[in-house]
Amino acid sequence: MHRETTSWYSPALNKQMPIATYGHYGFALLMIPTAAADYLEYERFQLIDALSPYIKNGKMKVFSINSMNNESWMNNSMEPAHKAIRQNQFNAYVHNEVLPFIRNNTSNNTMVYTCGASFGALHAMNLFLKRPDIINGVISMSGVYDLTEYTKGFWDEQVYYNSPIHYIPNLNDAWYLNKIKASHHIHISTGSGEYEDPSANRRFSQVLWDKGVWHDLEVWGPDIRHDWSTWRQMLPDIIRRKF
């Protein structure tokens, strides 16, 4: 499997940011790490290996970036308002730097989908919903879509605007809604086992249906827990059946 790593100094984040690329051709899958992990997390936990048949045959090209959660919501030494600022800087980095990088390494017509597990699922969904004009869809696994799960009681306008379960019910801009509704790939999957939260996924699914947004919600069984073994099974299965 073709693999490359590179980095650049991000103006949005004011630091060097690496990215790993796997494959040559196909649609682009932008992977957002879990928790406070880095751009090689999906490789370390063999999820890239699990996707390798689809990467090698040119179905997809995978891009994996660093998270910034350890400099925002998971950093207990930061002022909460500063965490929200860092979140917005991360969004700007993805939308204004990573997406052009992907386009330059594929084509302007290549479909781009965000993907993440756990905390990465929330980020993947949020990044798509904020810019459905440049991101074509999302695969979110084992997530919750309420940012207050991570903010330790802090609430401000920027938490609201990064918490999909809060801002989507009030989203009435026809341009945004039509772009979101135009996606044929909004996939939400979760298990029902240990440390999973299927009720959170059902609540967010209902929010999307209430706005007329078509999507898949799949709730796997009680043997499916919040763990890498789940995502190594879940993501290839979604790619095989849905793409």
N, C-alpha and C positions, 0 to 999 in steps of 0.2 A: 504494500500500500504506500502510495506517495505521501510523504509527510514533510512539512516545512514549518519552521518557526521564525518569527520576525518580531520587531517591536518598533515603536516610535514614541517620541516625547509628546504626550497629549496636552494640548493647550487647555482643554476643559478641566483636566484633572491635575495638571501641573506636575506630572511625573511620567516616567517611562512605563509604557504599557505593552506587554507582550501578547502575541496571538499565535495560536497553532492552527495549521490548515492541513486537512487530510483529503486526498483525492484530487482528481483533475476536472471532472465534468458533473453535470446534473444540477438539480436545484440546490440552493445554498441553505444549510441549516446552521444557524448561529446559536451556539450553546452557552448558556449562562450558568456558572457554577452554583453549587449549593452553599449555604452558610457563608463561611469566610474563606472559601477555598480559592484555588488559583486556576489558571488556564489549562493546566495539565491534569486536573482532577478526573475528568471523564476518561482520559487515557489510563491513569493509574488504576482506576477501578474497573477496567476492562470493558467499559461501555463502547469505546471506539472499536475494540475488537469485535464486539457483538454486532456493530453496524458495518463491519468490514465487507461483507458480501455486497451490500448496496453501494458502498464507496468504490470498491474495486470495479464494479460493472458499470460505473458512470451514472448511476441513478441519482447520486447526491454528492455534494462537496461540503465538508464540515469545517466550520470555523469555531474556535473555542477561545474565550477571553477570560481575563481575571474578573473576579467579583470585587466590589468595594465595600462589602458589608462590615469588614473589620475596621473600616474608616468611617462608618456611619452607624447603622442601627445596632450592630453587635459590639460597638466600642463603648463600654460603660464609663469611660473617663471623659467622653465628649459631652458638651452641652447639647441637649436635644435639638435645639434650633439649628445648630451646626451640622448635625446628622442629616437633617432635611436638606440643607444646602448641598451637602456632599452627594446625596441621592440625586438631586437635580443635575449636578455636574456629571454624574455617571450617565444619566439619561442623555445628556448632550454629547458625551463622548461616544456613545453607541450610535446615536442618530446622525451626528455630524462628522464622525471620524471612521467608525467601524463600518457603517453601511457603505460609504464611498470606497473604502478599501475592498469590501466584498465585490462591489460593482466593477472595480478596476481589475479584480482577479477572476471575474466571471464575464458578465456582459450586462448591459443596461436592461436587457429583457429577462434576465434570470430571476426566477421566483425566489424570494428570501423569506424564510420562516424562522422565528425565534423558538427556542426550546430550553426547558429547564426542569429540574426536579427540586422538590422541597422549597426552600426560599427562592431558588432559581426559577421555580414555576411562577411565582408572583411577579418577579422581574420580567420574565419572558412575556407574560400576559400584559403587564403594564406598558412595556416598550412597544408592543404591537398596537394596543388600544390608543396610545398617544400619537402614533404616526402610521396609521393604516395606509397612507399614501406611498410609503417607501418600504413597509414590511407587509408581506402578503398573507401572513397567518401565523399560527402559534401552536406548539405542542407543550402543554403544561401537565406535569406528572406529580402527584402527591403534594399538591400545594394547598395553601389557603390564600384568599384574595382580599384579605382584610389586613392592611399594614399595621393596624393597632396591635395585632398579635406580637409585634416586634418592637413597639415604641415605648414600652414600660409606662404606659399611662399618658405619655405626651401627645398632645393634639394641637395642630395648627393648620393653616390653610394648605401648606405644602404636604403635610401628611394626607389630608383629604385628597389632593390632586395626584397622589401616588398610591391611593388605595382603591383599586377598581370596584370593590363592592360598595364604596361610598359615592364615587363620582359618576359611575355609569347610570344609576337611576335618574340623575339630574342632567344627563347629557342629551340635549335636544337640538344640537347643531346638525342640520340635515346633511351637510357636507361630510362631517366625521361619521355620522351614523351610516350613511350610504356606503362609504368606503369600508367600514367594518363589516357591514352586511354583505358586501361584495365578495368577501373572502369565503372560499370553499374549504378552508383548512383551519378551523378553530377546534382543537381537540383537547379535552380535559379528561384526564384519567387518574384514578386513585384506587388504592386497595381499601379493604375494610378491616385489615389486621392491626397488629400492634403498632401504635404511634401514628396511624393514619387517621384522617379526619374526613370521612365521606360526607358528613352532614355539611361541612363548610363548602364542599364542592357542589352539593345539591343546591345550597342557598345561592351560590354565585351563578350556577346554571339557570336558576329561576330568574335572577336579575337580567341575564342576557335574553332569555325568552320574553320577558316583559318588555324589552326594547325591540323585539322582533329580530334578534340576532340568531341566525341558525348556527348550531355547533353540535359537536358530539360530546356527550358525557358518558363515560364508562366507569362504573364502580365495580371493581374486581372483588373477589371473595374474601372471607375472613382469614384465609391462609396467606394473603398478600399483605406484607408488612412494609413499613417505611424503611426501606433498605436498598442497597445496591443490587441485590439479587432480583428485586422487583423491577427496577428500572432497566436492568440488562435484559429482562424478559419483555417488559412493556414497550419500550421504545422500538425495537426491531419489529415487534408485532404491529404497532401502529403504522410504521413505514410500509410494511408488507401489505397491509389491508387497505390503507387509506390514501397512499400516494402512488 
